[in-house]
Amino acid sequence: MDGRLRQLLVDPATFFDAEAPALSQSVGVLIATGAVCLGVLPPVLSLLESPVIPDEVVFDAFPPVQYVMSGWEVSIPGIVAILLVAVLALPLIAWIAFATVFYLLSWPVASESGFDRTASLVAWGFVPQLIASGLTLVALVAVFPATPIESWRIGVTIPARLYASPPGFDPLFAATAVVGVGCTLWSGYLWAHAVAAARGVTLRQGLAVVAVPTVLVVGLV
């Protein structure tokens, strides 16, 4: 797998022209993307517990999620459950959405059919988001205060990169934003190769297919 991953990053044309990876491996990429984002939960929860935002406004706004079985009970605050769903489910939702959009946009020029192959290959275009997510996590751990006294911004990008950024300008977070844009463009380049291989079109046609969706995502990073 390490060899295939290295090939994806340095020689995407060869990677996508080879036999499509197993669907389980493609889904694993997306789960890994969400799992990396789990590391931002502690600073986000710290922000939500800040004196700036009363606990009852945040933690009491959503009912807790409870699971009872054979005399024991697990209770998770509603906001925590929402964050967990966001970081784990959004990569899967984005995957299906992107694969569907690319499949439909390539319809007029495609010479190959099969949505399953398109979806399987499109998943690997999210690999650069692991880099963006990892750097965002490093920035949060390095800069985020234990007890924030100002309301930071919380958000989730379309590629499911959960982030919190300070109210003022911070060079480190500005750098992570630039890296996020670069990684999204990198994802677009990989998606173009994926569409070209899955739909039987040229790389130029693949770039035309993914250009608008990728630019729209860049605007949301």
N, C-alpha and C positions, 0 to 999 in steps of 0.2 A: 504493500500500500504506500510506503514512503516513496518508493520509486515512481509510482503512478502520480502521486501528489507533486513530486518534484517536476515530473514531465508536464503536468497541468500548468505549473507556474512558469516554466521556461520554454515549453514547446506545446502550446495548447492545440495547435492544428493536429499534431500527431496524437495527442491524448484523445481528442474528440473523434478522430477518424477511426480509432481502434474500436473494439467491441465495447458497447455501452456497459458501464459498471452496473453491478447488481443494484436493484431498487433499494435494498436495505442499506447499502453503502451511501447512496444518494440521500436517503432520509437521515442517515447518521451525520452527514455534513450539516444538515439543518438543525438537528438536535444539538450538535456541538456548538453551533452559532448561538443558540439560545442559552446553553449551559454556561458559556463564557459570561454572558450577561448577568447570570445569577450573582456574580461577585459584586455587582453594584447595589444589591439589596441592602446591605448594612448601612452604607452612607445615605441611601435614600430613606431608610427607616429612621436614621438619626435626624435627617432633615424634617421628617414628618413629626418627630417627637420634640422638635425645637420649640422653645417658648414663643417664637414668632407665630407659630400656628398652634392654637389650642388643640389638645389631644382629642377632645370631643368633636371637633370640627372634622377631623380626618378619620380617626379610628372608630368613632361612633356613627359615621355617615353610612357605613356599609355593615350589614349584619354579618356576624362571624360564620364561618363554614365549619360545621361540626360533623364528626363521624363517630358513631357509637356502635360498639360491637363487643359482645361477651363481657360486659362489665367494665370495659375501659372506653375512654372517650378522648378524641383528639379535636381540639378547637383551634382554628386559625383565624386571626383577624381578617375581616373582609378585604381590607386594602392590601394585605399581604397576598391573599389569594389572587386578587386582580393582577398584582405585579408578577406573580409566578406564571399566571396564564399569559400575560403579555410577553414575557421573555421566552417562554417555551412554545407558545402556539403561533406567535406572529411570524417566525421564520417559515413555518409550514403553510400558513395562510398566504404569505408573500410568494412562496414557491408556486403554489397552485395558480395564483393570480398572474404571476409573470409568465409561467409556462403557457397559460391559456391565451394571454395577450399576444405573446410571440407566435404561437401556433396560428392564431387567427390572422395576424398581420402578414404572416408569410404565406398565407393560403394562395393569393393570386400567382405567386412565382414558384411555389413548392413543387418538386417532382417526387417527393417521398411523403408518405402519410405515416400515421402512427403516433398518437399523442403520448403514449407511454415512453417511447424513446426520447421524445422532445422533453418531457418532464424530467426524466432521469438525468439527461445531460444539463438541463438548465439549473438543476440543483447545485452543480459544481461551480457555477458562476458566483455563488455566495461565499466561496472560500476566502476572498479578500476581506470580507466583512469580519472574519475571525481576527484579522490583524487590526482592523479599525476598532473592534470591540475590546480587544486586549489592551490597546493603547489608551482607550477611554478609561478602562478600569484602573490602569496604572496611574493616570492623572488624578482620578478621584481619590485613590488611596493616598497619593502623595500630597494632595492639596486640601481635600475636604476637611473642614473643621469638625471636631468631635461634637461640639454643641454650637451649631450655626446660629448666629444672631440676626442674620438677614435671610430673606427668602430667596433661595436659589431656584433656578429653573429646572423643571423635570420634564423629560420628553422621551418619546420612543420614535426612532426613525423607521421608515418603511422596511429597510433590511433588518429591523428588529435590533437596533442598537440603543439600549436604554441609557440615558445619560442625565447628569445633573450638572449644571454650570453656574458659576457665580453671577451675581447681578451686575458686576462691573467687568471691565476688560481684564482678561488674564492671559498672558502669553502662552502658557502651557495648554489651556483649553482652546485657544485660537489655533495652536499647532495641531491639536487632535482633530479640530474641525477641518483643517486643510487636508490632513491625512484621510479623514472620512470621505471627503470629496474625491481624492485621488483613488481610494479603494473602490468607491462606487463606479468611477470611470473604468477602473480595472475590471470590475465585475461586468460592466457593459461589454468590454472587449472579449471577455470569456463567453458571455452570452451570445455574442455575434458568431463565435466559432461553434458554439453549441447548436445554434439555429442552422448554420451552414451545414453541419454534419447530419443533423437530424432531419432536415427538410430538403436536403439535396439542392441547396442554392449556393451561390458564390459567397465568399467572405464579404465582398462589397454589399451584396444584397442583405446579408445577415446584419451588417452594420446599420444599413438603412432601416431594418426591421426594429432593432433594439434602440436606435438613437433617441427617439422621442420619449419612451418610457424611462430610459436611463437619465436623460436630462431632467425630467420631472422629479425623479428621485433625488438627484443632486440638489435640487432646490429645497428639498425637505431634510437634507442631512444636517 
